[in-house]
């Protein structure tokens, strides 16, 4: 069985666009939060929930992790 690849250039549904925006927002907030803060830990938990909670979320986060 081949793994589904996330293509950032492919047409996306409203759900996919919304999830991408959430990931971008979380990544921005995480980048600007102190690593020792409760905010940083909360963002990490949210991102881990997205990664484990849906295949689409996992693919978006993998792509985002790859490109930064």
N, C-alpha and C positions, 0 to 999 in steps of 0.2 A: 504494500500500500504506500503510495507516495504522499508526502506531507503537503498540505495546502500552503502555497506561498502567498504572502501579503504583497500586493503590488500597489505602492503609493500613487502610481499614475493612473490606475484603473478607475473607471467611474464608480462612485460609492453611494451607498444609501444614506438617508438622513441619520440612521442609527450609527453607521460607521463614522460619519462626519462628526456627530456629537461625541462619540467615544474618543476620536482623535483630539478633539478640542479639550476634553477632560484630561487626557494624558499630557498634552502640551501645557495646560495650566498647572497640573501637578508637578511636572518637570521644572517649570519656571520657578514655582514656589519652593521646591526642594533645593534648587540651585542657590536661592537667596536666603535660605534658612540656615541657622547654626546647626551643625551636626549633632550637638549635644542637646538640642531643644526638643520639647514635646511636639512642636509643630513638625519638625523633620521626621521624627519617629512616626507620627500620625500619617504623614504623606507616604512614607515607606510602606506602612501597613495597607494604605489604600491602593497603592500601586501593586503590591503583592496580591491583594484581593482581585484586582482587575486581571492580573497575569494568570492567576489560578482559576478565576471565575468564568472565563469564557475563552474559547479558542481565538476569536477575533481580538480580544483584549491582549492575549498572549502574543499574537502576531504583531500587533501594533507596537507593543512595548519592545519586542525583539528588534523590530525595525528602528524604533526610536533609539534604543540602546546602541545599535550599530552605528547610526549616524550622529548620535550625540544629542 
